[in-house]
Amino acid sequence: MANTPSAKKATRKIARRTAINGARRSRVRTFLRKVEEAIAVGDKEAATAAFRVAEPEMRRAASKGVFHRNTVSRKISRLSHRLKAIGEA
């Protein structure tokens, strides 16, 4: 248990930040799920539209420190390759 005033404040800040990061993470996962579902169905237009909305959201989460930069780049790259494959198939 935190005893000093600074430690108590740090605990409050961490709790607030954890809630915000959880909401951001959940939001990104929702956008990713929409892209994944559209790709699974094979609807290129819907998948492209969902991807255009999801990409900036993922980059924003990376800039806020919710996800690592490289993780976001990797996920975006893999999704874009899968989107491209829908058009070719």
Z-matrix of the N, CA and C atoms (Angstrom, degrees):
N
C 1 1.460
C 2 1.526 1 108.87
N 3 1.321 2 114.62 1 138.73
C 4 1.462 3 120.05 2 -179.57
C 5 1.523 4 109.91 3 -71.82
N 6 1.330 5 116.14 4 135.82
C 7 1.460 6 120.72 5 -179.41
C 8 1.514 7 113.08 6 -110.19
N 9 1.318 8 117.09 7 -41.94
C 10 1.461 9 119.30 8 -176.63
C 11 1.530 10 109.99 9 -79.09
N 12 1.322 11 116.26 10 153.55
C 13 1.471 12 119.56 11 179.22
C 14 1.535 13 112.64 12 -57.95
N 15 1.327 14 117.06 13 -37.64
C 16 1.463 15 119.44 14 -179.46
C 17 1.531 16 111.21 15 -67.98
N 18 1.332 17 116.28 16 -36.08
C 19 1.463 18 119.82 17 178.78
C 20 1.529 19 110.43 18 -69.64
N 21 1.326 20 116.70 19 -36.19
C 22 1.469 21 120.47 20 177.57
C 23 1.524 22 110.45 21 -65.83
N 24 1.317 23 115.78 22 -41.05
C 25 1.466 24 120.00 23 178.09
C 26 1.527 25 110.46 24 -65.34
N 27 1.318 26 116.38 25 -42.09
C 28 1.462 27 120.55 26 178.86
C 29 1.525 28 110.42 27 -59.99
N 30 1.325 29 116.78 28 -39.43
C 31 1.465 30 120.99 29 177.99
C 32 1.517 31 111.08 30 -62.34
N 33 1.333 32 116.70 31 -42.31
C 34 1.470 33 120.41 32 178.30
C 35 1.528 34 110.85 33 -64.17
N 36 1.330 35 116.38 34 -42.76
C 37 1.472 36 120.61 35 179.96
C 38 1.526 37 111.15 36 -63.44
N 39 1.325 38 115.74 37 -42.33
C 40 1.468 39 120.13 38 -179.46
C 41 1.527 40 109.89 39 -63.49
N 42 1.324 41 117.22 40 -40.90
C 43 1.471 42 120.58 41 -179.98
C 44 1.532 43 110.53 42 -63.00
N 45 1.340 44 116.71 43 -43.41
C 46 1.474 45 120.37 44 178.42
C 47 1.520 46 110.72 45 -62.97
N 48 1.326 47 116.07 46 -46.85
C 49 1.465 48 121.55 47 -177.37
C 50 1.528 49 110.85 48 -63.99
N 51 1.334 50 116.67 49 -39.09
C 52 1.461 51 121.03 50 179.65
C 53 1.528 52 110.56 51 -62.24
N 54 1.324 53 116.43 52 -41.67
C 55 1.468 54 120.61 53 179.16
C 56 1.532 55 110.56 54 -64.22
N 57 1.321 56 116.34 55 -43.53
C 58 1.467 57 120.64 56 -179.63
C 59 1.523 58 110.39 57 -65.05
N 60 1.338 59 116.37 58 -45.46
C 61 1.466 60 119.82 59 -179.86
C 62 1.520 61 111.54 60 -64.31
N 63 1.319 62 116.68 61 -36.58
C 64 1.464 63 120.49 62 177.62
C 65 1.514 64 111.16 63 -63.10
N 66 1.322 65 116.37 64 -41.38
C 67 1.469 66 120.61 65 178.51
C 68 1.526 67 110.11 66 -65.59
N 69 1.322 68 116.86 67 -42.42
C 70 1.478 69 120.12 68 178.98
C 71 1.521 70 111.02 69 -63.62
N 72 1.324 71 116.68 70 -43.83
C 73 1.465 72 121.38 71 -179.76
C 74 1.526 73 110.07 72 -61.93
N 75 1.315 74 116.18 73 -43.37
C 76 1.461 75 121.11 74 179.56
C 77 1.530 76 110.61 75 -63.90
N 78 1.309 77 116.30 76 -41.19
C 79 1.469 78 121.28 77 179.53
C 80 1.533 79 110.67 78 -61.79
N 81 1.316 80 116.64 79 -44.36
C 82 1.469 81 121.11 80 179.40
C 83 1.521 82 109.93 81 -63.59
N 84 1.330 83 116.60 82 -43.66
C 85 1.462 84 120.23 83 179.71
C 86 1.524 85 111.36 84 -60.89
N 87 1.330 86 116.92 85 -37.77
C 88 1.459 87 120.55 86 177.99
C 89 1.517 88 110.66 87 -62.95
N 90 1.322 89 117.10 88 -46.16
C 91 1.462 90 120.64 89 178.87
C 92 1.528 91 110.81 90 -62.59
N 93 1.332 92 116.78 91 -41.44
C 94 1.461 93 120.62 92 178.40
C 95 1.525 94 111.34 93 -62.97
N 96 1.326 95 116.23 94 -40.05
C 97 1.460 96 120.58 95 -179.98
C 98 1.526 97 110.52 96 -62.51
N 99 1.330 98 116.90 97 -39.64
C 100 1.465 99 120.13 98 178.47
C 101 1.525 100 111.12 99 -62.75
N 102 1.320 101 116.89 100 -41.03
C 103 1.468 102 120.55 101 178.14
C 104 1.523 103 109.55 102 -65.71
N 105 1.336 104 116.95 103 -46.49
C 106 1.470 105 121.54 104 -178.96
C 107 1.526 106 111.21 105 -59.28
N 108 1.329 107 116.82 106 -42.57
C 109 1.461 108 120.34 107 -179.26
C 110 1.526 109 111.14 108 -65.19
N 111 1.324 110 116.83 109 -41.59
C 112 1.462 111 120.37 110 179.35
C 113 1.527 112 110.91 111 -65.49
N 114 1.334 113 116.71 112 -38.16
C 115 1.466 114 120.48 113 178.28
C 116 1.528 115 109.60 114 -66.83
N 117 1.334 116 117.10 115 -41.52
C 118 1.461 117 121.35 116 -178.93
C 119 1.527 118 111.54 117 -61.81
N 120 1.334 119 115.87 118 -38.22
C 121 1.464 120 120.56 119 178.89
C 122 1.521 121 110.38 120 -73.39
N 123 1.329 122 116.22 121 -30.19
C 124 1.460 123 121.12 122 -179.38
C 125 1.512 124 113.02 123 94.75
N 126 1.328 125 116.19 124 16.09
C 127 1.468 126 121.48 125 179.63
C 128 1.528 127 109.17 126 -86.50
N 129 1.319 128 116.33 127 98.21
C 130 1.466 129 120.85 128 -174.81
C 131 1.522 130 112.63 129 -63.98
N 132 1.348 131 117.36 130 -41.48
C 133 1.476 132 120.58 131 -178.76
C 134 1.529 133 111.07 132 -62.81
N 135 1.332 134 115.90 133 -47.82
C 136 1.469 135 119.95 134 -179.53
C 137 1.525 136 110.67 135 -65.59
N 138 1.336 137 116.09 136 -40.15
C 139 1.463 138 119.92 137 -179.65
C 140 1.526 139 110.72 138 -64.73
N 141 1.334 140 116.23 139 -41.66
C 142 1.470 141 120.24 140 179.31
C 143 1.519 142 110.84 141 -64.86
N 144 1.330 143 116.07 142 -43.27
C 145 1.472 144 120.00 143 179.21
C 146 1.530 145 110.40 144 -63.11
N 147 1.325 146 116.50 145 -44.24
C 148 1.473 147 120.24 146 179.89
C 149 1.524 148 110.51 147 -65.11
N 150 1.328 149 116.97 148 -37.78
C 151 1.463 150 121.16 149 -179.98
C 152 1.523 151 110.67 150 -66.31
N 153 1.327 152 116.83 151 -39.88
C 154 1.474 153 120.59 152 179.17
C 155 1.515 154 111.85 153 -62.68
N 156 1.328 155 116.62 154 -31.19
C 157 1.463 156 120.53 155 177.73
C 158 1.531 157 110.59 156 -81.36
N 159 1.333 158 116.26 157 -36.00
C 160 1.468 159 120.69 158 -174.62
C 161 1.527 160 112.69 159 -74.23
N 162 1.332 161 116.98 160 -36.42
C 163 1.467 162 119.54 161 -174.44
C 164 1.527 163 113.50 162 -58.96
N 165 1.349 164 118.99 163 -51.69
C 166 1.477 165 117.16 164 178.89
C 167 1.526 166 112.87 165 -63.22
N 168 1.326 167 116.19 166 -32.08
C 169 1.466 168 119.59 167 178.82
C 170 1.533 169 110.21 168 -65.58
N 171 1.319 170 116.18 169 -39.90
C 172 1.464 171 120.37 170 178.53
C 173 1.523 172 110.57 171 -67.60
N 174 1.317 173 116.72 172 -42.95
C 175 1.473 174 119.93 173 179.11
C 176 1.526 175 110.83 174 -63.79
N 177 1.315 176 116.32 175 -37.89
C 178 1.464 177 120.39 176 178.20
C 179 1.530 178 109.98 177 -63.36
N 180 1.330 179 116.72 178 -42.59
C 181 1.466 180 120.53 179 178.73
C 182 1.524 181 110.10 180 -62.29
N 183 1.335 182 117.06 181 -37.86
C 184 1.466 183 120.18 182 178.27
C 185 1.526 184 110.67 183 -66.19
N 186 1.323 185 116.42 184 -40.59
C 187 1.468 186 119.14 185 -178.58
C 188 1.527 187 111.27 186 -68.67
N 189 1.338 188 117.20 187 -27.30
C 190 1.461 189 121.25 188 178.40
C 191 1.522 190 112.07 189 -85.34
N 192 1.341 191 117.08 190 -5.95
C 193 1.456 192 120.20 191 177.30
C 194 1.514 193 114.30 192 88.04
N 195 1.329 194 117.76 193 11.55
C 196 1.460 195 120.14 194 179.15
C 197 1.522 196 109.84 195 -74.34
N 198 1.341 197 116.49 196 -41.61
C 199 1.455 198 122.80 197 175.26
C 200 1.516 199 108.08 198 -123.10
N 201 1.316 200 116.27 199 155.95
C 202 1.459 201 120.19 200 176.73
C 203 1.519 202 109.17 201 -73.37
N 204 1.327 203 115.60 202 145.77
C 205 1.465 204 122.16 203 -179.24
C 206 1.523 205 112.70 204 -53.27
N 207 1.331 206 115.71 205 -46.37
C 208 1.461 207 120.05 206 -177.12
C 209 1.527 208 111.94 207 -67.43
N 210 1.319 209 116.41 208 -34.78
C 211 1.465 210 120.34 209 178.45
C 212 1.516 211 109.87 210 -63.12
N 213 1.315 212 116.21 211 -45.57
C 214 1.466 213 121.06 212 179.91
C 215 1.524 214 110.07 213 -64.14
N 216 1.316 215 117.45 214 -44.36
C 217 1.463 216 120.79 215 179.30
C 218 1.524 217 110.80 216 -60.77
N 219 1.311 218 116.49 217 -41.99
C 220 1.458 219 121.06 218 179.59
C 221 1.528 220 110.93 219 -63.43
N 222 1.329 221 117.00 220 -45.54
C 223 1.463 222 120.92 221 -179.55
C 224 1.526 223 111.18 222 -64.01
N 225 1.323 224 116.91 223 -42.27
C 226 1.463 225 121.09 224 179.40
C 227 1.522 226 110.00 225 -63.95
N 228 1.325 227 116.58 226 -43.20
C 229 1.459 228 121.00 227 179.84
C 230 1.524 229 110.90 228 -61.51
N 231 1.312 230 116.88 229 -45.98
C 232 1.465 231 120.46 230 -178.36
C 233 1.521 232 111.37 231 -66.24
N 234 1.331 233 116.41 232 -39.17
C 235 1.465 234 119.23 233 178.11
C 236 1.524 235 111.23 234 -65.31
N 237 1.319 236 116.57 235 -41.35
C 238 1.470 237 119.24 236 -178.73
C 239 1.521 238 110.78 237 -66.31
N 240 1.329 239 117.37 238 -35.55
C 241 1.469 240 120.55 239 176.46
C 242 1.523 241 110.51 240 -65.21
N 243 1.324 242 115.99 241 -40.26
C 244 1.466 243 119.41 242 179.02
C 245 1.526 244 111.08 243 -68.13
N 246 1.337 245 117.00 244 -35.59
C 247 1.464 246 120.86 245 176.69
C 248 1.532 247 110.15 246 -63.71
N 249 1.307 248 115.11 247 -43.08
C 250 1.458 249 120.15 248 179.82
C 251 1.530 250 110.63 249 -63.21
N 252 1.322 251 116.59 250 -37.22
C 253 1.470 252 121.04 251 -179.48
C 254 1.525 253 111.53 252 -66.36
N 255 1.335 254 117.76 253 -30.53
C 256 1.470 255 120.53 254 177.92
C 257 1.521 256 109.97 255 -61.75
N 258 1.317 257 116.85 256 -43.21
C 259 1.461 258 121.23 257 -178.89
C 260 1.511 259 112.32 258 -67.15
N 261 1.323 260 116.78 259 -34.22
C 262 1.456 261 120.96 260 -177.58
C 263 1.531 262 112.55 261 -78.70
N 264 1.316 263 116.34 262 -26.87
C 265 1.471 264 120.12 263 -176.26
C 266 1.523 265 111.98 264 -75.78
